[in-house]
């Protein structure tokens, strides 16, 4: 199975035949795979993969971004106040 999205293909053994109608869309491919599984008497259980603990790090990311945004805003405000103070000082001295 694979190929570019606009020209996918399904590679299979010659003894597993495809029905006469073309396989169009994921549901048709799934149905064909199910027919092959019944034909081969395959009954494999579906394994559920549990997510790793990396989800904790992903939840912390918005908080880190918020803190950096707040820090950046404070630095801009402080820099602006310093600039205004310097300009006011120049105007008074000038």
The first five atom37 places (N, CA, C, CB, O) and aatype in JSON, in Angstrom:
{
  "aatype": [20, 20, 20, 20, 20, 20, 20, 20, 20, 20, 20, 20, 20, 20, 20, 20, 20, 20, 20, 20, 20, 20, 20, 20, 20, 20, 20, 20, 20, 20, 20, 20, 20, 20, 20, 20, 20, 20, 20, 20, 20, 20, 20, 20, 20, 20, 20, 20, 20, 20, 20, 20, 20, 20, 20, 20, 20, 20, 20, 20, 20, 20, 20, 20, 20, 20, 20, 20, 20, 20, 20, 20, 20, 20, 20, 20, 20, 20, 20, 20, 20, 20, 20, 20, 20, 20, 20, 20, 20, 20, 20, 20, 20, 20],
  "atom_mask": [
    [1, 1, 1, 1, 1],
    [1, 1, 1, 1, 1],
    [1, 1, 1, 1, 1],
    [1, 1, 1, 1, 1],
    [1, 1, 1, 1, 1],
    [1, 1, 1, 1, 1],
    [1, 1, 1, 1, 1],
    [1, 1, 1, 1, 1],
    [1, 1, 1, 1, 1],
    [1, 1, 1, 1, 1],
    [1, 1, 1, 1, 1],
    [1, 1, 1, 1, 1],
    [1, 1, 1, 1, 1],
    [1, 1, 1, 1, 1],
    [1, 1, 1, 1, 1],
    [1, 1, 1, 1, 1],
    [1, 1, 1, 1, 1],
    [1, 1, 1, 1, 1],
    [1, 1, 1, 1, 1],
    [1, 1, 1, 1, 1],
    [1, 1, 1, 1, 1],
    [1, 1, 1, 1, 1],
    [1, 1, 1, 1, 1],
    [1, 1, 1, 1, 1],
    [1, 1, 1, 1, 1],
    [1, 1, 1, 1, 1],
    [1, 1, 1, 1, 1],
    [1, 1, 1, 1, 1],
    [1, 1, 1, 1, 1],
    [1, 1, 1, 1, 1],
    [1, 1, 1, 1, 1],
    [1, 1, 1, 1, 1],
    [1, 1, 1, 1, 1],
    [1, 1, 1, 1, 1],
    [1, 1, 1, 1, 1],
    [1, 1, 1, 1, 1],
    [1, 1, 1, 1, 1],
    [1, 1, 1, 1, 1],
    [1, 1, 1, 1, 1],
    [1, 1, 1, 1, 1],
    [1, 1, 1, 1, 1],
    [1, 1, 1, 1, 1],
    [1, 1, 1, 1, 1],
    [1, 1, 1, 1, 1],
    [1, 1, 1, 1, 1],
    [1, 1, 1, 1, 1],
    [1, 1, 1, 1, 1],
    [1, 1, 1, 1, 1],
    [1, 1, 1, 1, 1],
    [1, 1, 1, 1, 1],
    [1, 1, 1, 1, 1],
    [1, 1, 1, 1, 1],
    [1, 1, 1, 1, 1],
    [1, 1, 1, 1, 1],
    [1, 1, 1, 1, 1],
    [1, 1, 1, 1, 1],
    [1, 1, 1, 1, 1],
    [1, 1, 1, 1, 1],
    [1, 1, 1, 1, 1],
    [1, 1, 1, 1, 1],
    [1, 1, 1, 1, 1],
    [1, 1, 1, 1, 1],
    [1, 1, 1, 1, 1],
    [1, 1, 1, 1, 1],
    [1, 1, 1, 1, 1],
    [1, 1, 1, 1, 1],
    [1, 1, 1, 1, 1],
    [1, 1, 1, 1, 1],
    [1, 1, 1, 1, 1],
    [1, 1, 1, 1, 1],
    [1, 1, 1, 1, 1],
    [1, 1, 1, 1, 1],
    [1, 1, 1, 1, 1],
    [1, 1, 1, 1, 1],
    [1, 1, 1, 1, 1],
    [1, 1, 1, 1, 1],
    [1, 1, 1, 1, 1],
    [1, 1, 1, 1, 1],
    [1, 1, 1, 1, 1],
    [1, 1, 1, 1, 1],
    [1, 1, 1, 1, 1],
    [1, 1, 1, 1, 1],
    [1, 1, 1, 1, 1],
    [1, 1, 1, 1, 1],
    [1, 1, 1, 1, 1],
    [1, 1, 1, 1, 1],
    [1, 1, 1, 1, 1],
    [1, 1, 1, 1, 1],
    [1, 1, 1, 1, 1],
    [1, 1, 1, 1, 1],
    [1, 1, 1, 1, 1],
    [1, 1, 1, 1, 1],
    [1, 1, 1, 1, 1],
    [1, 1, 1, 1, 1]
  ],
  "atom_positions": [
    [[0.85, -1.17, 0.0], [0.0, 0.0, 0.0], [0.9, 1.23, 0.0], [-0.97, 0.0, 1.22], [1.91, 1.25, 0.69]],
    [[0.55, 2.22, -0.74], [1.33, 3.44, -0.74], [1.14, 4.22, -2.01], [2.78, 3.14, -0.54], [0.17, 4.03, -2.73]],
    [[2.07, 5.09, -2.27], [2.03, 5.92, -3.47], [1.6, 7.33, -3.14], [1.1, 5.32, -4.49], [1.16, 7.62, -2.03]],
    [[1.74, 8.2, -4.12], [1.29, 9.59, -3.91], [-0.21, 9.62, -3.66], [1.64, 10.48, -5.13], [-0.94, 8.69, -4.02]],
    [[-0.67, 10.69, -3.04], [-2.09, 10.79, -2.7], [-2.99, 10.79, -3.92], [-2.33, 12.03, -1.89], [-4.13, 10.33, -3.85]],
    [[-2.49, 11.3, -5.05], [-3.35, 11.35, -6.23], [-3.25, 10.08, -7.08], [-3.0, 12.56, -7.07], [-4.05, 9.92, -8.0]],
    [[-2.3, 9.18, -6.8], [-2.18, 7.93, -7.55], [-1.77, 6.79, -6.61], [-1.14, 8.08, -8.7], [-0.68, 6.25, -6.74]],
    [[-2.64, 6.42, -5.66], [-2.29, 5.35, -4.73], [-2.34, 4.0, -5.41], [-3.24, 5.37, -3.52], [-2.92, 3.85, -6.5]],
    [[-1.74, 3.0, -4.78], [-1.81, 1.64, -5.31], [-1.88, 0.66, -4.15], [-0.59, 1.33, -6.22], [-1.55, 0.98, -3.01]],
    [[-2.31, -0.54, -4.46], [-2.43, -1.61, -3.49], [-1.68, -2.81, -4.05], [-3.94, -1.97, -3.2], [-2.09, -3.39, -5.05]],
    [[-0.58, -3.16, -3.42], [0.25, -4.28, -3.84], [-0.19, -5.51, -3.06], [1.77, -3.98, -3.63], [-0.27, -5.48, -1.83]],
    [[-0.48, -6.62, -3.78], [-0.98, -7.81, -3.09], [-0.52, -9.06, -3.84], [-2.53, -7.77, -2.98], [-0.19, -8.98, -5.02]],
    [[-0.51, -10.2, -3.16], [-0.16, -11.45, -3.84], [-1.18, -11.77, -4.94], [-0.08, -12.62, -2.83], [-2.35, -11.41, -4.83]],
    [[-0.72, -12.45, -5.98], [-1.59, -12.75, -7.13], [-2.75, -13.65, -6.76], [-0.78, -13.4, -8.24], [-3.81, -13.58, -7.39]],
    [[-2.59, -14.51, -5.74], [-3.68, -15.42, -5.39], [-4.8, -14.72, -4.62], [-3.14, -16.58, -4.57], [-5.86, -15.31, -4.43]],
    [[-4.58, -13.5, -4.17], [-5.64, -12.71, -3.55], [-6.23, -11.81, -4.62], [-5.12, -11.87, -2.32], [-5.62, -10.82, -5.03]],
    [[-7.4, -12.16, -5.07], [-8.01, -11.42, -6.18], [-8.8, -10.23, -5.68], [-8.91, -12.34, -6.99], [-9.31, -10.22, -4.56]],
    [[-8.88, -9.21, -6.54], [-9.68, -8.02, -6.25], [-10.99, -8.17, -7.01], [-8.92, -6.69, -6.66], [-11.02, -8.7, -8.11]],
    [[-12.05, -7.69, -6.4], [-13.35, -7.75, -7.06], [-13.3, -6.99, -8.38], [-14.45, -7.18, -6.15], [-12.38, -6.22, -8.63]],
    [[-14.3, -7.2, -9.21], [-14.33, -6.6, -10.54], [-14.44, -5.08, -10.52], [-15.46, -7.17, -11.33], [-13.98, -4.42, -11.45]],
    [[-15.05, -4.53, -9.49], [-15.23, -3.07, -9.45], [-13.95, -2.4, -8.93], [-16.45, -2.69, -8.55], [-13.23, -2.99, -8.12]],
    [[-13.66, -1.18, -9.38], [-12.44, -0.5, -8.94], [-12.55, -0.09, -7.47], [-12.17, 0.74, -9.81], [-13.63, 0.21, -6.97]],
    [[-11.41, -0.08, -6.79], [-11.36, 0.35, -5.4], [-11.22, 1.87, -5.37], [-10.2, -0.34, -4.62], [-10.15, 2.41, -5.66]],
    [[-12.29, 2.54, -5.01], [-12.3, 4.0, -4.96], [-12.6, 4.41, -3.53], [-13.34, 4.61, -5.97], [-13.68, 4.13, -3.0]],
    [[-11.64, 5.07, -2.9], [-11.83, 5.57, -1.54], [-11.4, 4.58, -0.48], [-13.26, 5.93, -1.33], [-11.29, 3.38, -0.73]],
    [[-11.17, 5.11, 0.71], [-10.72, 4.3, 1.84], [-11.73, 3.23, 2.24], [-10.43, 5.2, 3.01], [-11.31, 2.12, 2.56]],
    [[-13.04, 3.5, 2.24], [-13.99, 2.45, 2.62], [-13.93, 1.24, 1.68], [-15.4, 3.02, 2.64], [-14.07, 0.1, 2.13]],
    [[-13.72, 1.47, 0.38], [-13.65, 0.35, -0.56], [-12.38, -0.47, -0.33], [-13.68, 0.87, -2.01], [-12.41, -1.7, -0.39]],
    [[-11.27, 0.22, -0.05], [-10.02, -0.5, 0.25], [-10.18, -1.29, 1.54], [-8.83, 0.48, 0.35], [-9.74, -2.44, 1.61]],
    [[-10.79, -0.69, 2.55], [-11.01, -1.38, 3.82], [-11.88, -2.62, 3.62], [-11.66, -0.43, 4.84], [-11.6, -3.69, 4.16]],
    [[-12.94, -2.47, 2.84], [-13.83, -3.62, 2.58], [-13.06, -4.75, 1.87], [-15.04, -3.19, 1.71], [-13.25, -5.92, 2.19]],
    [[-12.19, -4.38, 0.91], [-11.4, -5.39, 0.21], [-10.45, -6.1, 1.18], [-10.6, -4.75, -0.94], [-10.32, -7.32, 1.13]],
    [[-9.8, -5.35, 2.04], [-8.9, -5.94, 3.02], [-9.66, -6.86, 3.98], [-8.18, -4.85, 3.81], [-9.15, -7.91, 4.38]],
    [[-10.88, -6.47, 4.35], [-11.7, -7.33, 5.2], [-12.08, -8.62, 4.48], [-12.97, -6.57, 5.64], [-12.09, -9.69, 5.09]],
    [[-12.39, -8.53, 3.18], [-12.71, -9.76, 2.42], [-11.51, -10.69, 2.37], [-13.17, -9.4, 0.97], [-11.66, -11.9, 2.52]],
    [[-10.31, -10.13, 2.16], [-9.11, -10.96, 2.15], [-8.87, -11.59, 3.52], [-7.89, -10.12, 1.74], [-8.46, -12.75, 3.61]],
    [[-9.13, -10.84, 4.58], [-8.95, -11.39, 5.93], [-9.92, -12.54, 6.17], [-9.17, -10.29, 6.99], [-9.53, -13.55, 6.76]],
    [[-11.17, -12.41, 5.72], [-12.13, -13.51, 5.87], [-11.71, -14.7, 5.01], [-13.55, -13.06, 5.48], [-11.81, -15.85, 5.44]],
    [[-11.23, -14.42, 3.79], [-10.8, -15.48, 2.88], [-9.63, -16.26, 3.49], [-10.39, -14.88, 1.5], [-9.55, -17.48, 3.34]],
    [[-8.72, -15.56, 4.16], [-7.56, -16.21, 4.77], [-7.82, -16.66, 6.19], [-6.38, -15.27, 4.74], [-6.93, -17.22, 6.84]],
    [[-9.03, -16.43, 6.69], [-9.42, -16.78, 8.05], [-8.47, -16.14, 9.07], [-9.43, -18.31, 8.23], [-7.97, -16.78, 9.99]],
    [[-8.26, -14.85, 8.86], [-7.4, -14.08, 9.76], [-8.29, -13.42, 10.8], [-6.55, -13.01, 8.99], [-9.23, -12.71, 10.47]],
    [[-7.98, -13.67, 12.05], [-8.73, -13.02, 13.12], [-7.73, -12.49, 14.14], [-9.76, -14.01, 13.79], [-7.58, -13.04, 15.23]],
    [[-7.05, -11.44, 13.77], [-6.06, -10.84, 14.66], [-6.73, -9.78, 15.52], [-4.88, -10.22, 13.85], [-7.51, -8.97, 15.02]],
    [[-6.45, -9.77, 16.8], [-7.04, -8.74, 17.66], [-6.42, -7.38, 17.35], [-6.84, -9.1, 19.16], [-5.26, -7.27, 16.93]],
    [[-7.21, -6.37, 17.55], [-6.74, -5.01, 17.33], [-5.97, -4.58, 18.57], [-7.92, -4.02, 17.01], [-6.51, -4.59, 19.68]],
    [[-4.71, -4.2, 18.4], [-3.89, -3.77, 19.51], [-4.05, -2.26, 19.71], [-2.4, -4.13, 19.28], [-3.98, -1.48, 18.76]],
    [[-4.27, -1.89, 20.95], [-4.39, -0.46, 21.26], [-3.06, 0.02, 21.81], [-5.55, -0.19, 22.27], [-2.53, -0.54, 22.77]],
    [[-2.53, 1.05, 21.2], [-1.26, 1.61, 21.63], [-1.55, 2.8, 22.53], [-0.37, 2.02, 20.41], [-2.18, 3.77, 22.12]],
    [[-1.07, 2.7, 23.76], [-1.27, 3.78, 24.71], [-0.28, 4.91, 24.43], [-1.13, 3.28, 26.16], [0.88, 4.64, 24.1]],
    [[-0.71, 6.15, 24.55], [0.21, 7.26, 24.32], [1.27, 7.3, 25.41], [-0.55, 8.6, 24.27], [1.04, 6.88, 26.55]],
    [[2.44, 7.81, 25.04], [3.52, 7.92, 26.0], [3.28, 9.11, 26.91], [4.88, 8.05, 25.28], [2.34, 9.88, 26.71]],
    [[4.12, 9.26, 27.89], [3.99, 10.35, 28.84], [4.42, 11.69, 28.28], [4.79, 10.04, 30.07], [4.49, 12.67, 29.03]],
    [[4.7, 11.77, 27.0], [5.12, 13.04, 26.41], [3.98, 14.04, 26.36], [5.67, 12.82, 25.02], [4.21, 15.23, 26.1]],
    [[2.75, 13.59, 26.61], [1.62, 14.51, 26.58], [1.72, 15.55, 27.69], [0.29, 13.73, 26.7], [1.19, 16.65, 27.55]],
    [[2.4, 15.22, 28.79], [2.58, 16.19, 29.87], [3.38, 17.39, 29.37], [3.28, 15.54, 31.08], [3.06, 18.53, 29.7]],
    [[4.43, 17.13, 28.59], [5.25, 18.21, 28.07], [4.43, 19.09, 27.12], [6.48, 17.65, 27.36], [4.59, 20.31, 27.11]],
    [[3.59, 18.48, 26.34], [2.79, 19.24, 25.39], [1.82, 20.17, 26.1], [2.04, 18.3, 24.45], [1.52, 21.26, 25.61]],
    [[1.31, 19.75, 27.26], [0.39, 20.6, 28.01], [1.1, 21.8, 28.62], [-0.29, 19.79, 29.11], [0.5, 22.85, 28.8]],
    [[2.39, 21.65, 28.94], [3.14, 22.74, 29.54], [3.53, 23.8, 28.51], [4.39, 22.21, 30.22], [3.84, 24.93, 28.87]],
    [[3.51, 23.44, 27.25], [3.95, 24.35, 26.2], [3.17, 25.66, 26.16], [3.86, 23.68, 24.88], [3.79, 26.71, 26.04]],
    [[1.85, 25.66, 26.26], [1.12, 26.95, 26.25], [1.5, 27.84, 27.43], [-0.39, 26.7, 26.25], [1.55, 29.06, 27.29]],
    [[1.76, 27.24, 28.59], [2.15, 28.04, 29.75], [3.51, 28.68, 29.53], [2.17, 27.17, 31.01], [3.71, 29.85, 29.88]],
    [[4.43, 27.94, 28.97], [5.75, 28.49, 28.68], [5.63, 29.63, 27.67], [6.71, 27.38, 28.15], [6.26, 30.67, 27.83]],
    [[4.83, 29.43, 26.65], [4.62, 30.47, 25.65], [3.98, 31.7, 26.27], [3.75, 29.95, 24.49], [4.34, 32.83, 25.93]],
    [[3.05, 31.51, 27.18], [2.41, 32.65, 27.85], [3.41, 33.41, 28.7], [1.23, 32.18, 28.72], [3.41, 34.65, 28.69]],
    [[4.26, 32.71, 29.42], [5.26, 33.38, 30.25], [6.24, 34.16, 29.39], [6.02, 32.35, 31.11], [6.6, 35.29, 29.73]],
    [[6.68, 33.57, 28.28], [7.59, 34.29, 27.38], [6.89, 35.51, 26.77], [8.1, 33.36, 26.26], [7.51, 36.56, 26.6]],
    [[5.62, 35.37, 26.44], [4.87, 36.51, 25.91], [4.75, 37.62, 26.93], [3.48, 36.07, 25.46], [4.92, 38.79, 26.6]],
    [[4.46, 37.25, 28.19], [4.37, 38.25, 29.26], [5.72, 38.92, 29.5], [3.87, 37.6, 30.56], [5.79, 40.14, 29.66]],
    [[6.78, 38.13, 29.52], [8.12, 38.68, 29.7], [8.47, 39.64, 28.57], [9.16, 37.55, 29.79], [9.02, 40.72, 28.8]],
    [[8.16, 39.23, 27.34], [8.42, 40.1, 26.19], [7.65, 41.4, 26.27], [8.08, 39.38, 24.9], [8.19, 42.46, 25.96]],
    [[6.39, 41.33, 26.69], [5.58, 42.55, 26.81], [6.15, 43.46, 27.89], [4.11, 42.19, 27.15], [6.22, 44.68, 27.69]],
    [[6.57, 42.89, 29.02], [7.16, 43.71, 30.08], [8.46, 44.36, 29.64], [7.4, 42.86, 31.32], [8.71, 45.52, 29.96]],
    [[9.28, 43.63, 28.9], [10.52, 44.2, 28.39], [10.25, 45.33, 27.42], [11.36, 43.12, 27.72], [10.95, 46.34, 27.44]],
    [[9.23, 45.18, 26.58], [8.88, 46.26, 25.66], [8.38, 47.5, 26.41], [7.81, 45.79, 24.67], [8.74, 48.62, 26.07]],
    [[7.56, 47.28, 27.42], [7.05, 48.41, 28.2], [8.21, 49.11, 28.93], [5.98, 47.92, 29.23], [8.32, 50.33, 28.9]],
    [[9.06, 48.31, 29.56], [10.2, 48.88, 30.28], [11.11, 49.64, 29.32], [10.99, 47.79, 31.02], [11.55, 50.75, 29.62]],
    [[11.4, 49.04, 28.17], [12.24, 49.71, 27.17], [11.61, 51.0, 26.69], [12.5, 48.8, 25.99], [12.31, 52.0, 26.5]],
    [[10.3, 51.0, 26.49], [9.6, 52.21, 26.07], [9.66, 53.29, 27.12], [8.16, 51.89, 25.75], [9.84, 54.47, 26.8]],
    [[9.51, 52.91, 28.4], [9.6, 53.89, 29.48], [11.0, 54.49, 29.59], [9.2, 53.25, 30.81], [11.15, 55.69, 29.81]],
    [[12.01, 53.66, 29.42], [13.39, 54.16, 29.45], [13.61, 55.12, 28.29], [14.4, 53.0, 29.38], [14.22, 56.18, 28.48]],
    [[13.13, 54.78, 27.12], [13.28, 55.66, 25.96], [12.55, 56.98, 26.17], [12.75, 54.96, 24.7], [13.09, 58.04, 25.85]],
    [[11.35, 56.93, 26.7], [10.6, 58.16, 26.98], [11.33, 59.0, 28.02], [9.16, 57.82, 27.47], [11.39, 60.22, 27.9]],
    [[11.9, 58.35, 29.03], [12.65, 59.08, 30.05], [13.87, 59.76, 29.47], [13.08, 58.13, 31.16], [14.17, 60.9, 29.8]],
    [[14.57, 59.06, 28.6], [15.75, 59.65, 27.96], [15.36, 60.82, 27.07], [16.5, 58.6, 27.14], [16.04, 61.85, 27.07]],
    [[14.29, 60.69, 26.32], [13.83, 61.78, 25.47], [13.41, 62.99, 26.3], [12.68, 61.32, 24.6], [13.69, 64.13, 25.93]],
    [[12.72, 62.73, 27.41], [12.3, 63.83, 28.28], [13.52, 64.54, 28.86], [11.39, 63.31, 29.42], [13.54, 65.76, 28.98]],
    [[14.53, 63.74, 29.22], [15.76, 64.33, 29.77], [16.45, 65.2, 28.72], [16.72, 63.21, 30.26], [16.96, 66.28, 29.05]],
    [[16.49, 64.75, 27.46], [17.11, 65.51, 26.38], [16.35, 66.81, 26.11], [17.17, 64.67, 25.12], [16.95, 67.85, 25.82]],
    [[15.02, 66.74, 26.19], [14.2, 67.92, 25.95], [14.46, 68.96, 27.04], [12.7, 67.56, 25.89], [14.58, 70.15, 26.75]],
    [[14.54, 68.51, 28.31], [14.78, 69.44, 29.42], [16.17, 70.06, 29.33], [14.62, 68.72, 30.76], [16.36, 71.24, 29.63]],
    [[17.15, 69.24, 28.9], [18.53, 69.74, 28.83], [18.73, 70.6, 27.6], [19.53, 68.58, 28.83], [19.58, 71.49, 27.59]],
    [[17.95, 70.34, 26.57], [18.17, 70.99, 25.29], [17.76, 72.36, 25.15], [17.54, 70.3, 24.31], [17.93, 72.95, 24.08]]
  ]
}
